[in-house]
């Protein structure tokens, strides 16, 4: 692995080049192809590094003195508006003299720009950049009842760069509402299982019992349809996406491509589960 080189016409300041080289090596270790001072096609600004892997464009502005310039703001906005499968980061070396103002950090987060902190020993992702291609919205006609605030918070976390955390929140919300429905059915005698038994079941078994005609008492039809059962089992796979570690950033990128579909499915499932709970009296 050879370090990137800056030619005599390079615009990257001398004090920022060691940071750029460190980030380039970090990205190359994760199988990114890294090029210095190359603009993304059509982009309004050229960053210090352009790295590519698994279809993701990773743009890094290495700096000696931290600054979220108008050019970077324009680039960040362009990436989101164009829904590019890309992430923009500022990289700075952290020393005793490094000053990162709260105002600058707030502006970066507002525009979806991430931050890399570079030391002699490691590179830390202080906060993730947003990715325009991964931003999701739910169908505006959906109603979430008592889950409205939590659905909104999970979507906000996801869309502001905390993709894994946002999807995990959505998984936990769907699992909680399934558990609530199953316990209520058992408590009211709608199914032939005690509430304590239902509480001890895993997520998969709860889905199955809620959709099983043979488990409902007094000839009641299952509240959970076969289609909803299939969708809930499909959504269960989202847990594997957020709970199982991956070996590299490249693998993480490949996995994140599956996040939006699951993140959009979650609110729809919540919107179906909440009314079902109201039917149990």
MARSEDO-925624 format. One line per 3 residues: number of its first residue (from 1); for each residue y, z, x of N, C-alpha, C. Coordinates in steps of 0.02 Angstrom, whole numbers. Example, Ala and Ser with C-alpha at 12.3 -4.5 7.8 and 13.67 -1.06 7.14 Angstrom:
2
1	-284,390,660,-225,390,615,-165,390,660  -112,354,642,-53,357,684,2,394,645 .
END
This chain:
281
1	-59,0,42,0,0,0,62,0,45  102,-53,42,162,-58,84,223,-39,43  270,-4,74,330,15,37,373,-45,20 .
4	412,-40,-34,458,-94,-50,512,-99,3  542,-157,9,594,-167,60,657,-191,26  714,-168,51,779,-191,27,810,-237,79 .
7	831,-297,58,861,-343,106,935,-326,118  967,-365,161,1036,-350,180,1085,-358,123  1066,-395,71,1110,-404,14,1095,-356,-44 .
10	1052,-308,-31,1032,-262,-84,1092,-221,-109  1093,-208,-174,1149,-170,-203,1133,-95,-209  1070,-77,-198,1051,-6,-202,1083,33,-145 .
13	1121,86,-159,1153,125,-106,1102,154,-57  1123,161,5,1078,188,57,1049,255,37  1090,298,8,1067,366,-8,1015,367,-64 .
16	1011,312,-103,963,309,-158,898,275,-139  896,243,-81,837,204,-63,775,247,-50  780,304,-17,719,346,-9,690,367,-77 .
19	733,381,-125,709,398,-192,674,338,-223  703,279,-216,672,219,-244,604,206,-212  599,214,-147,535,202,-113,482,253,-135 .
22	503,316,-144,455,367,-166,430,351,-236  475,330,-281,454,312,-349,410,251,-349  426,202,-307,385,141,-303,314,158,-281 .
25	307,201,-231,240,221,-209,202,258,-265  238,300,-301,208,337,-357,183,290,-410  222,238,-426,202,190,-476,145,145,-451 .
28	149,125,-388,96,83,-360,29,119,-359  31,185,-350,-30,225,-351,-63,223,-419  -24,209,-471,-50,202,-539,-58,129,-559 .
31	-64,85,-508,-79,14,-519,-22,-26,-550  40,-2,-542,97,-41,-562,114,-92,-508  136,-150,-529,165,-198,-482,240,-186,-481 .
34	267,-170,-423,337,-148,-418,378,-199,-379  436,-216,-408,483,-262,-374,552,-230,-372  586,-233,-315,653,-204,-310,706,-251,-337 .
37	753,-222,-372,815,-257,-393,801,-322,-430  755,-320,-476,741,-378,-518,755,-359,-590  792,-401,-625,809,-387,-694,753,-409,-741 .
40	743,-372,-794,699,-392,-848,730,-454,-881  690,-503,-899,716,-565,-927,762,-551,-986  824,-576,-981,872,-569,-1035,910,-503,-1036 .
43	891,-457,-992,922,-391,-992,994,-394,-967  1038,-351,-994,1108,-352,-974,1123,-314,-909  1070,-284,-879,1082,-243,-819,1019,-246,-776 .
46	1030,-246,-710,974,-249,-662,965,-181,-630  907,-151,-638,894,-85,-610,866,-90,-539  860,-33,-507,835,-30,-439,764,-56,-434 .
49	722,-36,-483,652,-56,-483,632,-84,-551  589,-133,-550,556,-158,-609,481,-155,-595  445,-114,-632,373,-106,-622,336,-127,-685 .
52	277,-156,-675,240,-181,-733,166,-161,-727  138,-140,-784,67,-123,-788,46,-122,-861  -11,-152,-874,-39,-152,-942,11,-175,-995 .
55	54,-221,-976,103,-248,-1023,167,-208,-1029  170,-150,-996,230,-107,-1000,278,-125,-944  342,-131,-961,395,-138,-912,426,-70,-900 .
58	426,-48,-838,450,19,-819,511,8,-774  571,22,-801,633,9,-765,660,75,-737  675,75,-673,697,137,-640,762,124,-602 .
61	812,165,-617,875,165,-579,874,225,-533  865,212,-468,866,266,-418,938,281,-399  955,345,-397,1025,364,-384,1029,420,-332 .
64	1083,419,-294,1099,475,-250,1139,527,-287  1190,503,-323,1231,546,-365,1216,530,-438  1186,576,-475,1166,562,-545,1224,539,-588 .
67	1212,483,-624,1264,457,-669,1232,412,-720  1248,423,-784,1224,379,-837,1281,331,-853  1283,276,-817,1339,230,-818,1340,188,-882 .
70	1397,156,-897,1401,111,-956,1349,55,-953  1335,30,-892,1285,-23,-886,1216,1,-906  1198,62,-886,1133,89,-905,1129,103,-980 .
73	1185,126,-1009,1187,138,-1081,1176,72,-1119  1208,20,-1095,1200,-46,-1127,1128,-69,-1122  1097,-59,-1063,1028,-79,-1054,981,-39,-1100 .
76	993,27,-1103,951,69,-1146,955,47,-1219  1015,33,-1242,1024,10,-1311,990,-57,-1322  996,-102,-1275,966,-169,-1280,890,-164,-1285 .
79	859,-121,-1244,787,-113,-1245,762,-89,-1313  799,-42,-1343,778,-16,-1408,789,-66,-1464  848,-99,-1462,863,-148,-1515,814,-206,-1514 .
82	797,-228,-1454,751,-284,-1446,678,-263,-1453  667,-198,-1461,599,-170,-1467,554,-192,-1411  580,-189,-1351,542,-207,-1291,489,-154,-1277 .
85	431,-176,-1255,380,-128,-1234,399,-107,-1163  447,-62,-1160,478,-45,-1096,506,26,-1099  513,56,-1039,543,122,-1033,593,121,-975 .
88	650,153,-987,703,156,-937,710,227,-911  712,234,-845,719,300,-814,773,300,-761  806,357,-754,847,371,-696,805,416,-651 .
91	804,401,-586,767,441,-537,817,471,-488  813,536,-478,857,570,-430,817,618,-388  838,624,-325,808,675,-281,838,743,-298 .
94	796,792,-305,821,859,-322,827,902,-259  888,921,-246,903,965,-190,950,1020,-216  970,1064,-171,1017,1117,-190,1084,1088,-211 .
97	1100,1028,-187,1164,998,-203,1163,955,-266  1103,941,-292,1098,898,-351,1127,932,-412  1171,896,-447,1201,922,-508,1186,875,-566 .
100	1151,901,-616,1136,862,-676,1172,895,-734  1226,865,-756,1266,895,-809,1230,892,-876  1241,943,-916,1211,944,-983,1234,886,-1025 .
103	1297,867,-1017,1324,811,-1055,1287,746,-1038  1275,735,-973,1239,675,-952,1168,674,-979  1134,730,-975,1066,734,-1000,1063,722,-1075 .
106	1111,749,-1111,1114,737,-1184,1124,663,-1199  1168,631,-1160,1181,559,-1170,1119,518,-1156  1083,537,-1103,1021,501,-1086,970,506,-1142 .
109	961,567,-1167,912,577,-1221,933,539,-1284  998,539,-1298,1024,504,-1356,1009,429,-1353  1014,401,-1292,1003,330,-1283,930,313,-1266 .
112	887,363,-1262,816,350,-1248,799,339,-1176  843,360,-1130,830,353,-1059,796,415,-1032  742,406,-994,705,463,-966,731,483,-898 .
115	703,537,-871,726,563,-807,667,579,-763  669,554,-701,619,570,-649,653,613,-596  622,670,-580,647,715,-528,602,707,-467 .
118	633,688,-411,596,672,-350,606,726,-298  552,754,-273,555,802,-218,512,775,-161  509,813,-107,469,791,-50,395,790,-67 .
121	374,830,-116,303,838,-131,279,801,-193  323,789,-241,300,761,-303,356,727,-342  336,692,-394,383,662,-442,366,690,-510 .
124	415,720,-541,405,751,-606,443,712,-660  408,699,-716,441,669,-774,475,726,-812  541,733,-802,578,788,-834,577,779,-910 .
127	590,718,-932,580,702,-1003,567,627,-1008  525,610,-1058,502,541,-1066,557,496,-1095  554,433,-1075,598,383,-1106,568,360,-1172 .
130	611,338,-1216,587,307,-1277,562,236,-1263  519,213,-1305,492,145,-1299,504,111,-1366  547,60,-1365,566,27,-1428,508,-1,-1467 .
133	456,-23,-1432,398,-52,-1466,355,0,-1500  364,64,-1481,323,118,-1509,359,159,-1562  420,142,-1578,457,179,-1629,430,160,-1698 .
136	416,211,-1739,386,199,-1804,428,229,-1860  421,201,-1919,452,228,-1980,400,226,-2035  403,275,-2080,356,275,-2135,387,240,-2196 .
139	344,221,-2243,367,189,-2305,416,236,-2340  477,213,-2354,529,258,-2382,513,285,-2451  467,254,-2487,451,278,-2554,401,336,-2554 .
142	372,352,-2497,323,406,-2494,355,473,-2507  319,517,-2543,342,584,-2558,295,634,-2525  324,683,-2490,283,729,-2451,285,802,-2477 .
145	321,815,-2530,322,881,-2558,340,934,-2507  300,988,-2504,314,1043,-2458,306,1024,-2384  280,965,-2371,271,943,-2301,329,899,-2276 .
148	379,890,-2317,433,843,-2300,465,858,-2233  484,920,-2221,518,939,-2159,472,928,-2099  409,946,-2105,363,941,-2048,347,868,-2032 .
151	342,826,-2083,331,754,-2070,391,726,-2032  450,743,-2055,511,719,-2022,514,742,-1950  498,805,-1937,502,832,-1869,451,798,-1823 .
154	391,785,-1848,340,752,-1808,361,680,-1791  389,645,-1841,413,577,-1829,470,576,-1779  515,624,-1784,572,627,-1738,548,640,-1667 .
157	501,687,-1658,475,700,-1591,443,637,-1562  404,603,-1603,370,542,-1580,420,489,-1559  469,477,-1601,517,423,-1588,567,438,-1533 .
160	573,502,-1515,619,520,-1462,584,530,-1395  523,503,-1389,489,504,-1325,433,553,-1318  429,603,-1361,374,651,-1358,316,625,-1400 .
163	289,568,-1379,241,533,-1420,176,572,-1431  149,599,-1378,87,637,-1385,98,699,-1427  153,734,-1415,167,795,-1454,179,779,-1528 .
166	214,724,-1541,228,705,-1610,164,687,-1647  120,650,-1614,57,630,-1645,12,691,-1655  12,737,-1606,-27,799,-1614,-2,839,-1674 .
169	64,843,-1682,91,879,-1740,68,847,-1805  66,780,-1806,45,745,-1867,-30,758,-1880  -70,758,-1828,-141,773,-1836,-151,842,-1865 .
172	-116,891,-1838,-123,960,-1862,-100,967,-1934  -50,928,-1953,-24,931,-2021,-76,904,-2071  -105,846,-2054,-156,816,-2098,-216,863,-2103 .
175	-238,890,-2046,-295,936,-2046,-280,999,-2088  -220,1024,-2083,-201,1083,-2122,-203,1069,-2197  -178,1011,-2217,-176,995,-2288,-246,981,-2316 .
178	-291,953,-2276,-360,946,-2296,-392,1015,-2306  -378,1059,-2258,-405,1127,-2263,-379,1163,-2325  -314,1155,-2339,-284,1186,-2398,-317,1161,-2462 .
181	-327,1095,-2466,-359,1066,-2525,-430,1091,-2533  -469,1091,-2479,-538,1113,-2482,-544,1186,-2503  -502,1228,-2475,-504,1299,-2492,-484,1311,-2565 .
184	-435,1273,-2588,-413,1281,-2657,-468,1260,-2706  -502,1205,-2691,-557,1182,-2733,-613,1234,-2736  -628,1264,-2678,-680,1315,-2677,-658,1378,-2714 .
187	-597,1398,-2705,-571,1459,-2737,-570,1452,-2813  -553,1392,-2837,-549,1380,-2909,-616,1360,-2940  -668,1356,-2898,-734,1340,-2924,-745,1266,-2939 .
190	-705,1223,-2911,-713,1151,-2923,-771,1122,-2882  -788,1154,-2827,-845,1131,-2786,-893,1189,-2777  -956,1172,-2760,-1009,1222,-2757,-1015,1255,-2688 .
193	-959,1268,-2657,-959,1303,-2593,-907,1358,-2596  -924,1416,-2565,-877,1472,-2563,-819,1456,-2516  -763,1488,-2529,-704,1475,-2487,-718,1492,-2414 .
196	-755,1545,-2401,-770,1564,-2331,-813,1512,-2297  -858,1482,-2335,-901,1429,-2306,-859,1368,-2289  -816,1348,-2336,-773,1290,-2325,-727,1301,-2265 .
199	-701,1361,-2259,-655,1377,-2204,-689,1366,-2136  -754,1378,-2133,-789,1371,-2069,-812,1301,-2053  -804,1255,-2099,-824,1185,-2087,-777,1150,-2039 .
202	-803,1100,-2004,-758,1060,-1963,-723,1008,-2006  -675,973,-1977,-633,926,-2013,-675,872,-2047  -724,846,-2011,-766,792,-2038,-804,815,-2100 .
205	-834,874,-2097,-873,899,-2153,-829,913,-2214  -768,937,-2202,-723,949,-2258,-705,884,-2294  -694,832,-2255,-680,767,-2286,-739,745,-2329 .
208	-799,751,-2301,-859,729,-2338,-870,767,-2402  -861,833,-2400,-874,872,-2460,-822,858,-2514  -759,843,-2493,-706,829,-2542,-717,762,-2577 .
211	-757,718,-2546,-770,652,-2575,-840,646,-2605  -878,702,-2605,-948,699,-2628,-954,717,-2702  -978,670,-2745,-986,685,-2816,-1035,743,-2828 .
214	-1084,750,-2785,-1134,802,-2794,-1109,872,-2781  -1051,880,-2752,-1024,946,-2737,-976,972,-2789  -956,930,-2835,-907,951,-2886,-944,981,-2946 .
217	-916,1033,-2973,-946,1067,-3031,-920,1039,-3097  -958,1054,-3150,-937,1037,-3219,-926,962,-3228  -961,921,-3190,-955,849,-3198,-889,818,-3177 .
220	-850,857,-3139,-786,829,-3116,-796,774,-3065  -754,722,-3068,-758,669,-3016,-724,694,-2952  -744,668,-2894,-713,689,-2831,-638,674,-2831 .
223	-600,721,-2805,-528,709,-2798,-514,658,-2743  -554,661,-2690,-544,615,-2634,-587,552,-2645  -553,495,-2651,-589,432,-2662,-624,409,-2599 .
226	-668,360,-2607,-703,333,-2548,-654,301,-2499  -603,268,-2526,-553,237,-2482,-515,290,-2442  -494,344,-2477,-458,397,-2441,-504,431,-2391 .
229	-568,440,-2409,-616,468,-2363,-621,426,-2299  -626,360,-2308,-630,315,-2250,-567,320,-2207  -509,322,-2239,-447,326,-2202,-441,392,-2163 .
232	-463,447,-2195,-460,512,-2162,-506,514,-2101  -565,486,-2108,-611,483,-2050,-582,439,-1995  -550,385,-2014,-518,342,-1964,-463,380,-1928 .
235	-425,419,-1965,-370,457,-1935,-395,511,-1888  -457,535,-1899,-484,587,-1855,-484,566,-1782  -490,500,-1770,-490,475,-1702,-426,488,-1664 .
238	-372,501,-1702,-308,515,-1669,-312,577,-1626  -356,624,-1645,-365,685,-1605,-388,670,-1534  -434,621,-1529,-458,602,-1462,-403,573,-1419 .
241	-355,539,-1452,-301,508,-1414,-255,560,-1383  -246,616,-1415,-198,666,-1390,-231,723,-1352  -295,736,-1365,-327,794,-1335,-367,780,-1272 .
244	-389,718,-1263,-430,701,-1205,-387,675,-1148  -391,704,-1089,-349,682,-1032,-371,613,-1007  -324,578,-976,-340,513,-945,-329,518,-870 .
247	-359,472,-833,-359,477,-760,-295,452,-727  -258,409,-762,-199,379,-730,-146,363,-781  -86,349,-757,-32,329,-801,-47,262,-834 .
250	-82,219,-798,-102,154,-827,-146,164,-888  -195,210,-883,-238,225,-940,-198,257,-997  -149,298,-979,-106,328,-1029,-68,274,-1068 .
253	-44,224,-1033,-7,169,-1065,-51,132,-1114  -113,118,-1093,-159,83,-1137,-173,124,-1200  -180,190,-1191,-194,233,-1248,-135,237,-1296 .
256	-74,240,-1267,-15,246,-1309,-5,187,-1356  -34,129,-1339,-28,71,-1383,-62,84,-1451  -107,132,-1453,-141,149,-1515,-103,201,-1557 .
259	-53,233,-1527,-17,287,-1561,19,265,-1624  58,210,-1623,98,194,-1683,57,185,-1746  0,152,-1742,-41,142,-1801,-61,209,-1832 .
262	-83,256,-1790,-104,321,-1815,-43,361,-1840  13,353,-1806,72,391,-1826,98,367,-1894  90,303,-1910,110,279,-1975,60,296,-2029 .
265	-3,304,-2010,-55,322,-2058,-47,395,-2081  -26,440,-2036,-20,510,-2052,23,525,-2113  85,501,-2116,127,514,-2175,96,488,-2240 .
268	63,431,-2236,32,404,-2297,-23,451,-2322  -62,478,-2276,-115,524,-2296,-86,588,-2325  -33,614,-2295,0,674,-2322,25,660,-2393 .
271	54,601,-2403,81,584,-2469,25,580,-2521  -37,567,-2500,-93,566,-2548,-122,635,-2558  -123,676,-2505,-156,741,-2509,-114,792,-2549 .
274	-49,791,-2541,-6,840,-2575,-14,837,-2651  -11,779,-2683,-20,777,-2756,-90,799,-2779  -140,787,-2736,-208,808,-2754,-212,885,-2760 .
277	-176,919,-2716,-176,992,-2720,-146,1018,-2786  -97,982,-2811,-65,1003,-2874,-111,995,-2934  -162,952,-2928,-208,941,-2984,-257,998,-2993 .
280	-266,1038,-2942,-316,1092,-2944,-285,1154,-2975  -307,1172,-3035,-278,1229,-3071,-334,1277,-3093 .
END
